[in-house]
Amino acid sequence: MGQGVRRASAALLISGVLLLFTIWSASFIAIEALLRSGDGPARFNWLSLTAARFVLVGVFCGGYTFLLNRKESIDIVRRHWRRLIFCGLCAVPGYNFALYAGQQSQVAAPIASLLTALAPLFVMLLSAMFLGERITKRRITGFVVALTGLIVVAQSKSSGGATYPLIIAMTALAPFAWSIHSVLTKKVTGRVSPLLWTYLAIAFGSIPMLFVLPFSGLPEMRALNATGWWLLLYLTVPCTIVGFALWTWLLTHLQATTVGFTIFLNPPMTTGYKLLLTALFPTIFAFSVVTGEFIGGALMLAGVAVAVNPYRTRRSRMPLN
C-alpha cells in the first residue's frame, strides 16, 4: 500500500473523498424522491426500487467481472463462493431493503444518512466478536454515547407514534447489514482484487432481484417520467458503479480506518443538500428534521467518532501521503 499512497497526491485523494461523498450524500434525497413523491403517487416502493436499481447494476457488474475479467473472477468464485453469496445478500437486499423501507415510512433523508454513519461502530463490534479485535474503554464509551443518541432520535417525533422507534431500529439494520459485508470482506483483503470482489458481491446479491423485477420493479420502470429515470440512473451509475469503484480506489491508497472515518461527511452534506433544495424548490422538497433528531444525531456522531477515532495521540497522525 505504501507505493500506492506515494503515487497519489494528498490533493487528489482529498478530491476523491469529496467527490465520493458529494455523490453519495445526494443519494438519500434521490431515494426519498422516488419513494415518497410529493407531487403524486410514489414512483416505487422499497422492494420495486431495490429490484429496479440492482438489476441494472448487477448486469453491469456481471459483465465487468465475467466478460472482461473472466479468469480471475471465476477463480475468486471457485475459492470464495459461499462468502461471496453471503456478502452479496448483505450488501444488496440486506442493506437496501432496510434503508428503503425506513425512508418509505417516516425517516427523512438526513436521518437515514445519519443512521448509515453507525456502520463503523457495527464493524468495530463485529470485528471484536469474530476477528478477535480488542474492545477498549474508549470504544465502549463511544458505543454508549452513540446508542444514547439513537434512542433520542427514535423518541424525537411525537407525530410518529409508537411505531417510529421501530422504524428507526429497522432502518439501522441497513448499516448493520453493510457491516457484516465489510467484516466478511476483510478476511479476503489482500488476496483478491478489491474491485472485482466488490462487483462480484453486488452481482451475486442482485440475482434474487431478477426474480422480483417482473412483478415489482419493471411495471414501475415503464411508468417513469424523465425525472424518475434521472433519479434511478443517478442511484445506478454515479452512486453504485462509479461510487464503489472510487471507494475501492481510495482503499488502495489510504488506510481503511482513515477511509472509513470519512463516512462522517454523509450526514452534514445530505442535510445541506436538503436545505438547499427545500429553499430552491419549496413545492417539491420539504425539510422535516426536528430538534430532537439534531440533538440525537450529534450524540450519535460524537459516540461513533470516539469509538472509531484512529488518532490515538496527538503525535500518531495518519498522513494522506
C-alpha positions, -999 to +999 in steps of 0.1 A: +000+000+000+029+023+006+038+026-031+001+033-039+000+061-014+030+078-029+016+076-064-015+097-054-011+132-041-029+144-010-048+169-031-060+141-054-070+119-025-089+147-008-107+155-041-116+118-044-131+117-009-151+149-015-163+137-049-174+104-035-194+118-006-209+146-028-223+118-049-233+095-020-249+123+002-273+132-026-284+096-030-306+097+002-325+126-013-329+107-046-342+077-028-366+098-008-379+114-040-385+080-056-402+065-026-422+095-012-431+117-042-447+149-031-463+157-065-483+125-070-481+087-063-448+074-052-428+060-081-415+029-063-419+011-030-389-004-011-390-037-030-395-024-065-368+003-061-343-023-050-351-046-079-350-018-105-317-003-093-298-035-087-309-055-118-293-026-138-262-026-115-260-064-114-260-067-152-231-042-154-211-058-125-217-093-140-205-081-174-174-064-160-163-094-139-172-124-161-167-109-196-138-085-191-121-103-162-133-139-167-103-159-155-097-140-123-134-137-115-140-175-119-111-182-096-124-159-069-159-175-072-144-210-070-124-203-039-149-180-021-184-186-034-201-191+000-186-158+013-195-140-019-231-151-018-235-140+019-217-107+013-239-100-017-271-107+002-260-084+030-249-056+006-279-057-018-312-069-003-300-067+033-288-030+032-313-017+007-345-033+020-339-018+054-329+016+042-357+019+016-384+006+039-373+032+065-372+060+040-406+050+026-421+053+060-412+084+081-374+085+081-362+117+064-332+117+041-308+135+066-318+110+093-313+080+070-279+094+061-271+098+098-280+062+106-256+049+080-228+066+100-233+038+125-216+014+101-180+019+116-194+012+150-211-020+139-179-030+121-159-024+154-183-046+174-184-074+148-146-074+144-143-078+181-167-107+181-154-126+151-120-113+142-106-110+178-101-073+177-098-056+212-126-036+227-112-007+247-128+015+273-129+043+248-148+022+223-173+011+250-178+048+259-183+057+223-208+029+218-229+040+249-229+077+237-240+066+201-267+043+215-280+072+236-281+094+205-300+067+186-326+064+214-330+102+214-336+102+176-361+073+179-381+092+206-379+126+188-411+126+167-443+126+187-462+126+154-446+092+146-464+075+174-452+042+189-441+029+156-414+055+149-388+039+172-394+006+154-389+023+121-356+038+132-345+004+145-354-012+112-335+015+092-305+009+115-304-026+102-290-012+069-256-002+082-256-034+103-260-055+071-233-034+054-210-040+084-214-078+081-205-075+045-174-054+054-162-078+081-166-108+058-148-089+030-119-081+054-110-117+055-101-118+018-085-083+017-051-085+000-058-119-016-081-108-043-088-077-064-109-054-042-128-040-072-135-075-086-146-087-052-170-057-047-185-061-082-188-099-078-206-095-044-230-070-060-237-093-089-244-122-067-266-101-044-285-088-073-295-122-086-327-125-064-338-092-078-341-108-113-369-129-100-386-099-083-383-075-112-412-087-135-437-084-106-422-054-087-399-030-104-405-034-141-441-021-141-428+010-121-399+015-145-423+015-175-444+043-158-414+065-151-412+100-165-379+117-173-373+129-138-379+094-124-354+079-149-328+106-140-332+097-103-330+060-109-299+063-131-283+086-106-286+058-080-274+032-105-244+048-122-227+075-101-238+062-067-232+025-072-210+017-103-188+048-100-191+052-063-179+017-054-150+019-078-139+052-063-143+038-028-121+008-038-095+032-053-094+052-020-089+020+000-058+011-021-042+045-013-053+051+023-056+031+054-090+015+058-097+033+091-089+066+075-113+060+046-140+046+069-138+077+090-148+098+060-184+084+063-190+113+088-192+136+057-225+120+047-249+134+074-239+171+071-237+170+033-271+153+030-286+179+054-270+207+034-284+193+001-319+190+016-318+226+030-307+240-004-333+220-024-360+230+000-351+267-003-349+265-041-379+242-047-403+245-017-432+230-036-412+198-043-390+193-012-396+197+025-372+197+053-387+178+082-359+172+107-369+181+142-348+194+171-346+161+189-332+145+158-305+171+156-296+165+192-297+128+189-277+129+157-250+150+172-247+124+201-246+095+176-218+111+156-199+120+187-202+085+200-190+069+168-162+094+165-149+085+200-153+047+193-135+046+159-112+076+161-080+063+145-059+091+161-048+077+195-025+105+204-016+139+190+016+125+176+002+095+159-012+112+128-022+093+097-009+113+068-026+113+034+007+110+016 
